[in-house]
Amino acid sequence: MSSTSTDLIELYEKSLPRVFLGREIDSLTAKAIRWRTIQNQRSKREIPESCFSKISPRKVLILRDPFLAWLSAEMTRVSKLNVKPTRVGKCFP
């Protein structure tokens, strides 16, 4: 994992509470991580259920340490992909 990714995970470890309402993640991360994206990934089972605790039909808690472990692994996985950016739009000679 790159040092930027490591720094980000360390920052979240220090700044995020151990347990917090899922909908608070937008404000806690300055919208770097979005709750609706997390919900979409949860519905596709891309994030382990061990990262969450459902306390009512509409309220879900995020458990910081398991969530950050998943996020760190995901950032490592994505950084290893050999994806080259593509140009969007017309190319002018």
C-alpha positions as CSV (number, residue, x, y, z in Angstrom):
1,M,0.0,0.0,0.0
2,S,1.3,3.5,-0.8
3,S,2.3,5.9,1.9
4,T,-0.7,8.1,1.0
5,S,-3.1,5.2,1.5
6,T,-1.4,4.3,4.8
7,D,-1.5,7.9,5.9
8,L,-5.2,8.1,5.1
9,I,-6.0,4.9,7.0
10,E,-4.0,6.2,10.0
11,L,-5.8,9.6,9.8
12,Y,-9.2,7.7,9.9
13,E,-8.0,5.5,12.8
14,K,-7.3,8.7,14.8
15,S,-10.3,10.7,13.8
16,L,-13.2,8.3,13.4
17,P,-15.0,7.1,16.5
18,R,-14.9,3.3,17.2
19,V,-18.6,3.0,16.3
20,F,-20.7,5.5,14.5
21,L,-23.9,5.7,12.5
22,G,-23.4,4.9,8.8
23,R,-25.1,8.1,7.6
24,E,-22.4,10.1,9.5
25,I,-19.6,8.9,7.4
26,D,-20.1,11.6,4.8
27,S,-19.5,14.4,7.3
28,L,-16.8,12.5,9.3
29,T,-14.7,12.0,6.1
30,A,-15.5,15.3,4.4
31,K,-17.4,13.3,1.8
32,A,-14.3,11.3,0.8
33,I,-16.3,8.2,1.7
34,R,-20.0,8.4,0.9
35,W,-22.7,6.5,2.7
36,R,-24.8,5.8,-0.4
37,T,-21.8,4.2,-2.1
38,I,-21.2,2.1,1.0
39,Q,-24.8,1.0,1.0
40,N,-24.6,0.1,-2.7
41,Q,-21.4,-2.0,-2.0
42,R,-23.1,-3.6,1.0
43,S,-26.1,-4.6,-1.1
44,K,-23.7,-6.3,-3.6
45,R,-21.9,-8.0,-0.7
46,E,-18.6,-6.3,-1.6
47,I,-18.0,-5.2,2.0
48,P,-18.1,-7.8,4.8
49,E,-21.1,-7.7,7.1
50,S,-18.6,-7.8,10.1
51,C,-18.0,-4.1,9.4
52,F,-21.5,-3.2,10.3
53,S,-24.1,-3.6,13.1
54,K,-27.7,-3.1,12.3
55,I,-29.5,-1.5,15.3
56,S,-32.9,-0.9,13.7
57,P,-34.5,-1.4,10.3
58,R,-33.1,1.9,9.1
59,K,-30.1,2.5,11.3
60,V,-26.7,0.8,10.7
61,L,-23.6,1.3,12.7
62,I,-20.1,1.2,11.1
63,L,-17.5,-0.6,13.2
64,R,-14.3,1.5,12.5
65,D,-11.6,-1.2,12.9
66,P,-13.1,-3.9,10.7
67,F,-14.2,-1.2,8.2
68,L,-10.8,0.3,8.0
69,A,-9.2,-3.1,7.6
70,W,-11.5,-3.8,4.6
71,L,-10.8,-0.3,3.2
72,S,-7.1,-0.7,3.5
73,A,-7.2,-4.1,1.7
74,E,-9.5,-2.6,-1.0
75,M,-7.1,0.3,-1.5
76,T,-4.2,-2.1,-1.9
77,R,-6.1,-4.3,-4.3
78,V,-7.1,-1.3,-6.5
79,S,-3.6,0.1,-6.5
80,K,-2.2,-3.1,-7.9
81,L,-4.6,-3.0,-10.9
82,N,-2.7,-2.0,-14.0
83,V,-5.3,0.4,-15.3
84,K,-4.3,3.2,-17.7
85,P,-6.5,6.3,-17.8
86,T,-8.5,6.7,-20.9
87,R,-9.2,9.9,-22.7
88,V,-12.8,11.0,-22.8
89,G,-14.0,13.1,-25.7
90,K,-12.5,14.0,-29.1
91,C,-8.9,13.8,-29.7
92,F,-7.5,16.6,-31.8
93,P,-4.4,16.0,-34.0
